[in-house]
Amino acid sequence: MIVQELIFYAFSLVMIFAAVAVITVRNPVYAVLFLVLAFFSAAGIWMLLEAEFLAIILIVVYVGAVMVLFLFVVMMLDINLVPLKEGFIRYLPVAVLVALAMAAELLMVLWSKGRFGAEMFPVPMPNPADYSNTRELGELLYTNYLLPFEIAGVVLLVAILAAVALTLRTRPGVRKQNPAEQVRARREESVRLVKMKPEKPNGA
């Protein structure tokens, strides 16, 4: 038990450090890499909770696909951070007030009695060898949490449609293809035959 607690605290400290680094580092590439480290730490904690399926999905899907995609996008875009920092001083008072309000809410939750502790969250009993957390997760997802699951699917669909609409919007200075005009193109508009007189070779 002591070794398990030490591993939990080690993963927790690494995850907190990585999460803070995500929002504090200046280089966006480093921020993505710290986010990958936070995901790995969360996967380690889920392994301690015997949620192997969630841990593997977090590494394979988010670290192996989504974060790699983010990393390539951030590196290819070459984001100019100067315009992003222009309004920092102007919005600093509002940001400080929001941060203080969020910190006060977190402290109220942490200091409230009866919500945290070993009595409220005991160490789970080890599961038998034939236990499948994948099946257990599927049963909970499609029974007790079916409505939130469907709502999340609709929200993701709307997000995909919004991303496509933002990509296809008309912007000045951007070259855009029109597939309808390309399909209606005729040979006379694309190919031009030019007749030229033959030239004599040099020295003839």
Beta strands, then each sheet from edge to edge (+ up, - down):
end
